[in-house]
């Protein structure tokens, strides 16, 4: 696969008067893991549904694995694997039956499917469970089976929609290992939507943050975190801290001050030198501080700066079709 694995140019999707996706531009290289983040209603799921040919764009153009999602949807589907958040697995079938059916749907012979399952056996780590009915599977086992079903036909591009939502920490770690191994060993391009910032930080080569239907920030996790500042001073207060903002902004080496309810954050290139000054400024402003901490930036800080909310805490109404 030459050029780009996924490309979107001015992608738009409207529902009535509402533009759920409003001019998205994307370019994902072959072999890349691209993390896609956004608050509820930002256009995240609608974008993915257009890329996997489940929705038609209102305007703009997109290609996946070199094929146009509008004029060549069948060719796109042959070249992608899709594991959606809710795995649609028949509880009465065995794991093996589901995977063999998936192989037939993609035109694989029985022998080809068996060889492919042998290749995937170590990856999905289901062992004898493949011969048991899916109704007895745990959540983590269902996710791994769904992942295998998306990989049976050896796709060029894999779309994972919040693959670890609802899983316990051990199962989540297992899925992370499998995603990384898919990328490292098989070279699969992966488009990953997630609500876990740690997941994007750990797995993604690049991250795109969508807000109000547009790409609001994009880059490697490290570059995005550096854009926020080298250090973050976080003050948890009793009551509002707006009265201290101007005083804090006037401090030397303070790059940015943000207040969200009873949490105040200060971005600075020199946290150890600034943290004491922040404490003094808050006290002089009459702000009661419950906790004052110094840490390096995280993707959560990037997300907060770009969207104005922590991931999953936005208060606005859903505008994306995913919220309907």
C-alpha positions in Angstrom: 0.0 0.0 0.0 1.7 3.2 -1.2 1.1 6.8 -0.2 -1.5 7.0 2.6 -3.5 4.3 4.3 -6.3 6.8 5.2 -6.9 10.2 3.7 -9.8 12.6 4.3 -10.2 15.9 2.6 -12.8 18.4 3.7 -15.0 15.5 5.0 -18.5 16.7 6.0 -21.5 14.9 7.3 -24.8 16.7 8.1 -27.9 15.5 9.9 -30.5 18.0 8.9 -29.1 21.4 9.8 -26.5 20.0 12.1 -22.9 19.4 10.8 -21.7 16.5 12.9 -18.5 16.5 10.9 -17.5 19.8 9.5 -14.5 19.7 7.2 -12.2 17.0 8.6 -8.8 16.6 7.0 -6.8 13.4 7.9 -3.7 11.6 6.6 -2.6 8.3 8.1 0.5 6.6 6.9 0.7 2.9 6.2 1.8 1.0 9.3 0.9 3.8 11.7 -1.3 3.6 14.8 -3.5 6.7 14.8 -5.3 7.6 18.0 -8.6 9.5 17.5 -10.0 11.3 20.6 -13.0 13.5 21.1 -15.7 14.3 23.6 -19.2 12.9 23.2 -20.9 14.5 20.2 -17.6 15.9 18.7 -18.0 13.9 15.4 -15.7 11.0 16.3 -18.0 8.1 15.6 -19.6 9.7 12.6 -16.1 10.2 11.1 -15.3 6.5 11.6 -18.6 5.4 10.1 -17.9 7.3 6.9 -14.3 5.9 6.7 -15.7 2.3 7.0 -18.5 3.0 4.5 -21.4 2.8 6.9 -22.3 6.4 6.2 -21.9 8.5 3.1 -20.3 11.9 3.4 -22.4 15.0 2.7 -19.3 16.6 1.2 -15.6 16.1 0.8 -13.7 13.0 -0.1 -12.0 10.1 1.7 -9.9 7.1 0.6 -9.0 4.0 2.7 -6.3 1.6 1.5 -6.2 3.6 -1.7 -9.9 3.2 -2.5 -12.6 5.8 -2.5 -15.2 5.3 0.3 -18.1 6.5 -1.9 -17.3 5.2 -5.4 -15.6 2.0 -4.3 -17.2 0.9 -1.0 -16.9 -2.8 -1.7 -13.2 -2.5 -2.4 -12.7 -0.6 0.8 -14.6 -3.3 2.8 -12.4 -6.0 1.4 -9.3 -4.2 2.6 -10.3 -3.2 6.1 -11.2 -4.9 9.4 -13.6 -3.3 11.8 -14.1 -4.0 15.5 -16.8 -1.8 16.8 -17.4 -1.0 20.5 -20.4 -3.4 20.7 -19.3 -6.8 19.4 -22.1 -8.4 17.5 -21.4 -12.0 18.3 -23.9 -14.8 18.2 -23.9 -16.3 21.7 -25.1 -19.6 20.4 -22.2 -20.2 18.1 -18.7 -21.3 19.1 -15.8 -18.9 18.5 -14.5 -21.2 15.8 -17.8 -21.2 14.0 -17.9 -17.4 14.0 -14.4 -17.1 12.6 -15.0 -19.7 9.9 -18.2 -17.8 8.9 -16.3 -14.6 8.7 -13.7 -16.3 6.5 -16.5 -17.5 4.1 -18.0 -14.0 4.0 -14.6 -12.7 2.7 -14.3 -15.4 0.1 -11.7 -17.5 1.9 -11.7 -21.3 1.4 -12.0 -23.6 4.4 -8.3 -24.4 4.1 -7.3 -20.7 3.9 -9.4 -19.9 7.0 -7.8 -22.7 9.0 -4.4 -21.5 8.1 -5.3 -17.9 9.0 -6.7 -19.0 12.4 -3.5 -20.9 13.1 -1.6 -17.7 12.4 -4.0 -15.7 14.7 -4.1 -18.4 17.4 -1.2 -17.1 19.5 -2.4 -13.5 19.1 -6.0 -14.0 20.3 -4.9 -16.5 23.0 -8.3 -18.2 23.3 -7.1 -21.8 23.1 -9.7 -24.4 23.7 -12.3 -21.7 24.3 -12.7 -21.4 20.5 -14.7 -24.6 20.7 -17.1 -23.3 23.4 -20.2 -21.2 22.8 -19.6 -17.5 22.9 -22.4 -17.1 25.5 -19.9 -18.3 28.1 -17.1 -15.9 27.2 -15.9 -13.1 29.4 -15.9 -9.5 28.2 -12.2 -9.8 27.4 -12.6 -13.0 25.5 -15.4 -11.5 23.4 -13.2 -8.5 22.5 -10.3 -10.8 21.5 -12.7 -12.9 19.3 -14.1 -9.8 17.7 -10.6 -8.6 17.0 -9.7 -12.0 15.4 -12.9 -11.8 13.2 -11.8 -8.4 12.0 -8.4 -9.9 11.1 -9.3 -13.2 9.4 -9.0 -11.7 5.9 -5.7 -10.1 6.6 -6.8 -6.4 6.2 -4.6 -3.5 5.3 -6.3 -1.2 7.7 -7.9 -2.0 11.1 -10.5 0.2 12.7 -10.8 -0.3 16.5 -13.7 1.6 18.1 -13.0 1.9 21.9 -11.7 -1.7 22.0 -11.1 -1.7 25.8 -14.2 0.1 27.1 -15.7 -1.8 30.0 -12.8 -4.2 30.4 -11.0 -4.8 33.7 -7.3 -3.6 33.9 -5.8 -7.0 33.1 -8.0 -7.6 30.0 -7.3 -4.0 28.9 -3.5 -4.6 29.2 -3.9 -7.8 27.1 -5.7 -5.9 24.3 -3.0 -3.2 24.3 -0.4 -5.9 23.9 -2.3 -7.5 21.0 -2.8 -4.1 19.3 0.9 -3.4 19.5 1.9 -6.8 18.3 -0.5 -6.5 15.3 1.2 -3.3 14.3 4.8 -4.4 15.0 4.6 -8.0 13.6 2.0 -7.7 10.9 2.4 -4.0 9.9 -1.3 -3.4 10.1 -2.4 0.3 10.0 -4.6 0.9 13.0 -7.2 3.7 13.4 -8.0 3.6 17.2 -10.8 5.6 18.8 -10.6 5.6 22.6 -11.9 7.3 25.7 -8.7 6.3 27.6 -6.0 8.9 27.3 -3.4 6.5 28.6 -4.4 4.1 25.9 -3.7 6.7 23.2 -0.5 7.7 24.9 0.8 4.2 25.1 -0.2 3.0 21.7 -0.6 5.8 19.2 2.2 7.1 16.9 0.1 10.2 16.4 -3.1 11.5 17.9 -5.9 13.6 16.5 -8.4 15.4 18.7 -11.7 16.2 17.1 -14.0 18.9 18.6 -17.2 20.4 17.2 -16.7 18.4 14.0 -13.2 19.6 13.3 -9.7 18.4 14.0 -8.6 20.7 16.8 -5.1 19.3 17.4 -2.9 16.7 15.9 0.6 15.4 16.5 2.7 12.8 18.4 1.7 12.4 22.0 5.0 13.9 23.1 4.7 16.9 20.8 1.2 17.5 22.0 2.2 17.3 25.6 5.2 19.7 25.0 2.7 22.2 23.5 1.0 22.5 26.8 4.2 23.3 28.8 7.0 21.5 30.4 5.4 21.3 33.9 1.9 21.7 35.3 1.0 23.0 38.8 -2.4 21.8 39.8 -4.3 23.5 42.7 -7.5 21.9 44.0 -9.4 24.7 45.8 -12.3 25.1 48.1 -14.6 27.4 46.1 -13.9 29.3 43.0 -10.3 30.5 42.2 -11.1 33.0 39.5 -9.9 35.9 41.7 -6.4 34.7 41.6 -6.0 34.2 37.9 -4.6 37.6 37.0 -2.1 37.5 39.9 -0.9 34.1 38.8 -0.6 35.2 35.1 1.7 38.0 36.3 4.2 35.6 37.8 7.5 35.1 36.1 7.8 31.8 34.1 4.0 31.3 34.1 2.9 30.5 30.5 -0.8 29.8 31.0 -3.5 29.7 33.7 -6.8 27.8 33.4 -9.6 27.5 35.9 -12.3 24.7 35.6 -14.6 24.8 38.7 -12.5 24.1 41.7 -9.4 23.1 39.8 -6.8 25.5 38.7 -3.8 24.6 36.4 -0.7 26.6 35.8 1.6 25.7 32.8 5.3 26.6 33.3 8.7 25.6 32.0 10.1 25.6 35.5 7.7 23.9 37.9 10.0 23.5 41.0 10.7 27.3 40.9 7.1 28.3 40.3 5.1 26.0 42.6 6.0 28.0 45.7 5.1 31.3 44.1 1.7 29.8 43.1 1.0 28.8 46.7 1.9 32.3 47.9 -0.2 34.0 45.2 -3.2 31.8 46.0 -2.9 32.6 49.7 -2.6 36.3 49.1 -5.7 36.1 46.9 -7.7 34.5 49.7 -8.1 31.2 47.9 -8.3 28.1 50.1 -6.2 25.3 48.7 -7.0 21.7 49.5 -4.1 20.2 47.5 -1.2 21.6 45.4 0.7 19.2 43.1 3.4 19.5 40.5 3.5 17.1 37.5 4.5 16.8 33.9 1.8 17.4 31.2 -0.5 14.5 30.1 -2.7 14.1 27.1 -5.6 15.0 29.5 -4.0 18.5 29.8 -3.8 18.7 26.0 -7.5 17.6 25.7 -8.5 20.2 28.4 -6.7 23.0 26.6 -8.1 22.1 23.2 -11.7 21.3 24.1 -12.2 23.0 27.4 -13.2 19.8 29.1 -11.7 16.7 30.6 -12.4 13.7 28.4 -15.9 12.3 29.2 -16.9 15.3 31.3 -18.3 17.6 28.7 -21.7 19.1 29.6 -22.9 20.0 26.2 -25.6 18.2 24.4 -24.5 15.6 21.8 -24.4 17.0 18.3 -23.0 13.9 16.6 -25.1 11.1 15.3 -23.3 8.9 17.9 -25.3 10.6 20.6 -28.7 9.8 19.2 
